[in-house]
Amino acid sequence: MVVLGGAVLYVAENVEDQWLWRDDEYKKLAGLRAGFDLSYFESQLGTPTVTRSLHGYQESAFKGRAHWVQTISRGEAVLLYAVTSCDTAFHPTFRLPGGDLPIKLNRSHLADIGGSHSSFTYDYFVGATAPTLFYEGVYTGFSGYYKTFLWGWNSICAEQGDDLAFPPDGSAPRGQTSKHGTAALNGFRDATPINTYAETAPLLPPGKDSVSALNPINLHSFKGFYIGPSRVSLQPSS
């Protein structure tokens, strides 16, 4: 009986280790919000693996199980919260205010988000030493607590996106998605998985180079930091 009990406990622990931990991580990530204090993120995620400062802002990178969390803060306030996962079996879910479909990392594609993308903007960056990025986003105004929401593809996940024709032919690096509805961009949106989700704190206005409230903050660079885990944060602990 002792042997049988030990075997049952071993199987239960392995089931939890292999499967149930994801639900705990999903709940944890869904409970974090840009605008919260950095100390709250640390209480939920532990000590950041990397911190960097630039122009009075601090980037903190937290290494979770199958994902990374990035915060950019000033003082104690988190101004940007981003989640990136390279694990194709890890699918945390995030919802946009008024969005037709939820954003599921490593399951949703760009073309899945929103029945109408008239207000979506995109920005991409082709990196040499920094990751190549393609993010779409929307500034939601009153309906979304005056937040900007971002989602897209980060090439830090080396095993993903090797077959993507990036960037889309005939499209400017930044623009309104609906105004560049070319076959190249449409095909790219159909094929591109979403491995990154990010949001800004409430009442954080679009960047100074924005031409309207619908044009989000510079999507590939925020306060001097790229959105998503940097190569520094991915280095193994010494």
N, C-alpha and C positions, 0 to 999 in steps of 0.2 A: 504493500500500500504506500509505503514511503517512497519507493521508486516510482510508482505510478503518479503520486502527487507531484513529485519533482519533475516528471516528464510533462505533466499538464502545465505546471508553472513555466517551464522552459518554452513550451509552445506558445503560451499566452504572451510571454514577454517578447518572443520573436514576432508574433502577429502585431503587437503594439509597436515594436521597433520598425517594422517594415511598412505598416499601413496607417495605424491610428495617429501617429505623430503628425501627419499632414493636417488633419482637422484642427489640431491644437495650433499649428503654425498659421493656418488660414484665419482662425479667429483672432489670433494675436495681431496679424497684419491688418485685418479689417478694422481693428479697434484703434489703430494709430491714425493721426490726422495732422496735416500741416497746420500750424498755429498752436499746437500743444508745446509745453515746455520740453526742452532737451532732456531734463532730468526724468521726465516720464518715459521717454523713449529708452533711456538707459535702464530704467526699472523693469522694462518689458524685454529688452534685447540684450542687456548686459553691457559690459565695457566695450566701447568701439575698438576695432582692431587698428584703425588708422584715424588720426585727426590731423587736419591741415588748416592753416589760417591764411587768408588773403583779403586785403583791403577791409579789414575789420569784420569779415565773415569767417565762420568756421565750418568746415566740412567734417562730418563724422561718418565713418563707414563701419557698419555692423555686419559681421559674417554670421548668417543664420544657417539652418539646415536646408540646403538646396536653394538658397537665395542670398542676396545681399540687400541691405537697407542702407540708403544714403540720406543723410540730413544735411541741410545747409542752414545755419542758424546765425542770429546776431543777438548777443546777450544770451538770454535763456530761450528766446522764441525761435521755434523751428519755422523757417520761411519756405522751405521746400522739403518734401518727403518723397522719396523714390524707392521703388522695389524692382529689382532685376533678378530673374531666374533663368538659368541655363539648363535646368532639369526638365526634360520634356514630360515627365510624369508629375510635375508639381504645378498645380493650377489654382493659385489664389484668385479670388474673384473680387472685382471692384465695380462699382456702379456709378455712372455719370447721372447727374440730375436731369431727369426727363429723357434719359437714353433709352433707345428701343431694346438694346441687348446689353448684358453685362460684359465687362472686359475680363476674360479669363487668360492669365498668362500661359503661354505655350499651348494654347488651344484656339483662342480667337485670332483672326487675321484682321488687318486694317480695314478691309472691305466689309467686315461684319458689324462694325460699330456705327450705329445711327442709321435710321431709315433715310434721313436727309443729311448730307454733309455740307450744306450751303455755308455754314458758319465755321467749318473746320479749316484750320490752316496747317501747313506743313513746313518743316525746316529740316534740311539734312546737312551732314558734314562728312566729308570723305577724309578720314584720318590717315596719317602716316605712322606716327608713334602713338597717337591717341586713337581710340576706337572709332570706326565709322558708325554714324548714327542716322536714323530716320525716325522722326517723331511727328505725330499729328497732335493737335490740341485745340482747345476751345476755351475762351473766357466766358463764363456763364452769367456774370452779372448778378442781379437780384435773385434769380431762380436757383442759383448754385452758391449762394452766400459769397458772391463776388470772388470766386476762386478761378484760377486757371487749371485745367486738367490736361494732362499729357499722357500719351501712350504710343508705343512704337517698338522699333527694333534696334538693338544694340549689338554690334558685332563682337563685343567682348566674349560672346558665346561662340567660340571658334567653330564648333561643330554644326552651328545653325547658319543658314543663309548663304552657303557657298554657291548655290545655283541662282541667286537673285541677280537680276540685271540692275545693278545699282551704280549711280542713281538713275531714275527714270529718264529716258531720252526725251529731249525737247522740253524739259521742265526746269524752271529757275530753282536755285537752291532753297528759296523761300517763296511761299505764295499761298493763295487761297485754293483749297483742294478743288472746289467746284469750278474754279476758273481755269483749271488745268486738267480737265476731264478727258485727256487724250487716251488713246488705246494703251499707250505705254504706261501711263500712270495707273489706269484702271487695272491693267494686268498685274502691275507691281503690287497694288493694294490687295488684289485677290491672293497673291502668292506669299505675301510677307506676314510671318507670324509676329505676334506681339509678345515680347519678353520683358518689357519694361512698362511700368505705370508710375506716374508722378502727379503731384498736386501741389499748388502753392497755398500759402496761408490766406485767409480771408482779407479782403480789402487791399491786397497787394496789386497795384495797378500794372497794366502792361508796360513793357519797356519803352524807353524814351524814343526808340526808333520805330515804334509801332505807329501805323497810320490810322488805326481805329481801335475801338474797344474789342473788336472781334479778332484782332491780331495779337496772339499771345506773346508773352515774354519770349525773348530769344530762346528757342527750344534746345539748341545744342550747347549753349553756354549760359550759365546762370551765376551772376556775381563773380565771374571768372572761373567757375568750376563747370566741368561737363556733367550733364545729367546722367546718372548711372555710375556703376563702380569704376574707379580708375584702375589702371594697371598696378599702381602702387598698392591699392587696397587688396589686390588679388595675390600679392606675394605671400608665400608661406611664412608662418611665424617662425622666428629664429629661436 
